[in-house]
């Protein structure tokens, strides 16, 4: 069974840092592209970042470029999001999502999410 | 302001057919496939329709998707109370080099 379990969320002050993790199981993690998607309280979904299966290709949304860093450790079946210079508007539930291996580009599995709250 | 445009709300009575529209541009829907996600209250999003009109296993055939030019739509027939959820369209955007989502449509079953 495919499982994605996020962790690392919590309360952080503006300007602070946080590192999110996504533990993957039930599939060959190293073969799959991954993403982070966030959802502010009461708002819609916002794509944050993409990483290829090898980690060689990375993309970021303009809203987080220069502040967030996506990475992965295929040996540990884990995806990460290092978040620096956090702002109030980064407050959201952060989901990791797997890109399907089949033709086309879509997120076939999502984690349950981890809440990040940026507040003083 | 979302890159893809969806109506904020939709509603229908049990058994009815409802459609949700999603409008984009040449850099996203116009050149890439559209996917739809369903988010039930308090849960993570779930893949509903992929590659414009394909249903993952386990998704009832009451749900269907279509795409034409720079627009797409999700249709739900035989509406049921458990269909009450938020629905999001999404597509890759070649100009932004990232996934873009619609603002979401809250479906209410009256």
Interface residues (C-beta under 8 A of the other chain):
Chain A: X35 X37 X44 X45 X46 X47 X50 X59 X60 X61 X62 X95 X100 X103 X104 X105 X106 X107 X108 X109 X110 X111 X112 X113
Chain B: X2 X32 X33 X35 X37 X39 X43 X44 X45 X46 X47 X50 X51 X54 X56 X86 X88 X90 X92 X96 X97 X98 X99 X100 X101 X102 X103 X104
